[in-house]
Amino acid sequence: MQLAQEDRVTALSFRTDDVPMMATANSEGDVALWDLDNKRLMHVLQNAHDGVISSVDFMVGQPLLITSSADNSIKEWLFDGNDGIPRLLRSRTGHFAPPQMIRYHGDDGRHLLSAGRDQTLRFFSVFRDAQNTELSQGSLERESRVRHARMSALRFPAVTQFASNTAMSRDWDDVVSCHQGSRDAHSWSVERKSLGKYTLESSDSSIVRAVAISACGNFGFLGLASGVIEMANMQSGLSRRTFVGHTKAVTGVHTDACNLRVYSTSLDGTLRIWDFATGNQLHCIDMPSTPSHLIVYRESSLLACACDDACIRVIDAESTRIVRTFSGHRNRITDLAFSNDGRWIVSSSLDCTIRTWDLPTGYMVDWFRVESVPVSVAFSPMGDFLATAHMDSVGIFLWANRTQFADISLRQINPHSDGSTDGSVAGAALVAMPTTAGLVDENEETVEDVEMDAVYMAPEQLTDNMVTLSSQPKSKWQTLMNLATIKKRNMPEKPAQVPELAPFFLPTTMSVEHQFDFGTSDAANIPTDPTSSKLISVSSESQLARILYNAHTTRVYAPVFEYLKTLNPSAIDVEIRSLPVDDQLKALKAFVCATTCQLKSKRDFELAQAYLHVFIAVFTDIIKANARELEPLLAELRNELKAQWDTVDNLIRYSACMIEFMRTK
């Protein structure tokens, strides 16, 4: 028997549930079903896959057919009809070409959106693979059968950039995308997992290069190759406003959190800030190099631009100044991402490195090298994962943030520490890529041992001129200042009643009948020693008093506060109340001197205030009675306390004024 199928046959399988059927697959992605009794073709599943089908297998004794293909999909077909034609039961699919852009969708860090070179926009769940799906572009399978064309020819061009916002997901479309060489942008609905209602066309027929969605989810923005930025309504799809000023193609566009400003970058080498309501240009910042990527952290109005000189420049939108410049990449930067708290910027580059930059310090604090070039990075809104996409891989890789479950000390890393001149990055550790099997075996060596030439530890005080708070929890000093109120509130309404004293074993009388002896106990007959005392002998000096005496002698008062910081609020209160008032008030004088010294060091400001509050409350009468003797020490303490508090009070008032100004503005 000889049967013929179009194109090259790549796989075949026989049905084993007493139905004489054979399935064959070809290199065009079609599956042919054959009736072996009648030696004829029963049915052809055209475009069952988008690539070469590598395997077809009937489940033993079941009407199920499993097919897998080079398009990174596996499908299960069920034969439950009388005509012998199967239907698709379930499938697992992914990108069959490397993804170009990935972003987290939503604020819970559970879902990802990914755009790949396979002309698809896909939705991925971080936790449940069953939720992974492709956002539908319409009835492509039916159209491909009618037109006798492959589905890849009917899809939109590859997505070059997209933006999403979940604020209005239940009401209208929440994703907008631009496509390679296309003059149109398309809206999508993640809620329906399909193409949206509107096609947003450019007004001047130029190619759409960048897109964005406002924080409220009501407006979409298109950055055109002509330099124009258009704003459209996501609910109606109608154009609302135009921003004109750039002379070359727009490379990035974003908005702030309050719909007050619009930010954009262009190939003309500028970053421009626009008024959201009027479309007028407010500021134009000339960048030292052409910006190719733009991201924004809306909570702090910080902008980060990746420029063509492989530098990252951070701009404060309020002051319109460049506040940080990060350099170190050896090749073009492919993507940027802010961490969830806005403290870090993660960047990827064609030099195969992924680097983490710390904004407060201006240092690079982490970097590693991978075998495949990273093309896109996305930081989870929850801060637990970093997602990466790579040039020659169809998967999305998740990296765990170790600071979420371990104490990690940030270290300052010199990005040029390797000293190489050939463009290599030998100083970065080569890290194995994550796998679908989970964690790599602990016995395997996954990271090269790299010698840390400089370990960065966060200092206790940045400069001597700054008033610094302690690292102690706020509840500690608040509880200390309100300890009396807390004890009074927790006091029981009725005092605990003492149980009636009774021996554990009751004595019995010597008789035939069992009777208890309630006579005088032996304890009453025990002779008492008039010289013995019922009070436990304790030392009159507490640990704090001994430390204060030693500090008064050596004039080194730092151990006093170090000891107090190790105690709980109740113990601190007891230690201060237990200070002796004899020996010419030496302990009280030492405590005043220790507090003055601590205030001069400008450290642990709130702890010094709390300890001094308890000290004055306990020893007010003694201080009044010995005012002449304590006056010089108290005067110095008062002057230092006033100077430090004036500094803090001025900062609080200045911050309150700035917040009120920004709120009313």
Stockholm file with secondary structure:
# STOCKHOLM 1.0

chainA/1-665         MQLAQEDRVTALSFRTDDVPMMATANSEGDVALWDLDNKRLMHVLQNAHDGVISSVDFMVGQPLLITSSADNSIKEWLFDGNDGIPRLLRSRTGHFAPPQMIRYHGDDGRHLLSAGRDQTLRFFSVFRDAQNTELSQGSLERESRVRHARMSALRFPAVTQFASNTAMSRDWDDVVSCHQGSRDAHSWSVERKSLGKYTLESSDSSIVRAVAISACGNFGFLGLASGVIEMANMQSGLSRRTFVGHTKAVTGVHTDACNLRVYSTSLDGTLRIWDFATGNQLHCIDMPSTPSHLIVYRESSLLACACDDACIRVIDAESTRIVRTFSGHRNRITDLAFSNDGRWIVSSSLDCTIRTWDLPTGYMVDWFRVESVPVSVAFSPMGDFLATAHMDSVGIFLWANRTQFADISLRQINPHSDGSTDGSVAGAALVAMPTTAGLVDENEETVEDVEMDAVYMAPEQLTDNMVTLSSQPKSKWQTLMNLATIKKRNMPEKPAQVPELAPFFLPTTMSVEHQFDFGTSDAANIPTDPTSSKLISVSSESQLARILYNAHTTRVYAPVFEYLKTLNPSAIDVEIRSLPVDDQLKALKAFVCATTCQLKSKRDFELAQAYLHVFIAVFTDIIKANARELEPLLAELRNELKAQWDTVDNLIRYSACMIEFMRTK
#=GR chainA/1-665 SS CCCCCSSCEEEEEECCSSCCEEEEEETTSCEEEEETTTTEEEEEETTSSSSCEEEEEECTTSSEEEEEETTTEEEEEECCSTTCCCEEEEEEECCSSCEEEEEEESSSSCEEEEEETTSCEEEEESSCGGGCEECBCSCHHHHHHHHTCCHHHHSCCCEEEEEECCTTTTTSCCEEEEETTCSEEEEEETTTTEEEEEEEECTTSCCEEEEEECTTSSEEEEEETTSCEEEEETTTCCEEEEECCCSSCEEEEEECTTSSEEEEEETTSEEEEEETTTCCEEEEEECSSCEEEEEEETTTTEEEEEETTSEEEEEETTTTEEEEEEECCSSCEEEEEECTTSSEEEEEETTSEEEEEETTTTEEEEEEECSSCEEEEEECTTSSEEEEEETTCSSEEEEECGGGTSCCCCCCBCTTTTCCSSSCCTTSEEBCCCBTTBSCCTTSCCBCCCCCSCCCCCCSCSCTTSCCCCSSCHHHHHHHHTHHHHHHHHSCSSCCCCCCCCCSSCCBCSSSSCCBCCSCCGGGGSCCCTTCCSSCCCCSCCHHHHHHHHHHHHCCCHHHHHHHTTSCHHHHHHHHHTCCCCTTTHHHHHHHHHHHHHHHHTCSHHHHHHHHHHHHHHSHHHHHHTHHHHHHHHHHHHHHHHHHHHHHHHHHHHHHHHHHHHHHC
#=GC SS_cons         CCCCCSSCEEEEEECCSSCCEEEEEETTSCEEEEETTTTEEEEEETTSSSSCEEEEEECTTSSEEEEEETTTEEEEEECCSTTCCCEEEEEEECCSSCEEEEEEESSSSCEEEEEETTSCEEEEESSCGGGCEECBCSCHHHHHHHHTCCHHHHSCCCEEEEEECCTTTTTSCCEEEEETTCSEEEEEETTTTEEEEEEEECTTSCCEEEEEECTTSSEEEEEETTSCEEEEETTTCCEEEEECCCSSCEEEEEECTTSSEEEEEETTSEEEEEETTTCCEEEEEECSSCEEEEEEETTTTEEEEEETTSEEEEEETTTTEEEEEEECCSSCEEEEEECTTSSEEEEEETTSEEEEEETTTTEEEEEEECSSCEEEEEECTTSSEEEEEETTCSSEEEEECGGGTSCCCCCCBCTTTTCCSSSCCTTSEEBCCCBTTBSCCTTSCCBCCCCCSCCCCCCSCSCTTSCCCCSSCHHHHHHHHTHHHHHHHHSCSSCCCCCCCCCSSCCBCSSSSCCBCCSCCGGGGSCCCTTCCSSCCCCSCCHHHHHHHHHHHHCCCHHHHHHHTTSCHHHHHHHHHTCCCCTTTHHHHHHHHHHHHHHHHTCSHHHHHHHHHHHHHHSHHHHHHTHHHHHHHHHHHHHHHHHHHHHHHHHHHHHHHHHHHHHHC
//
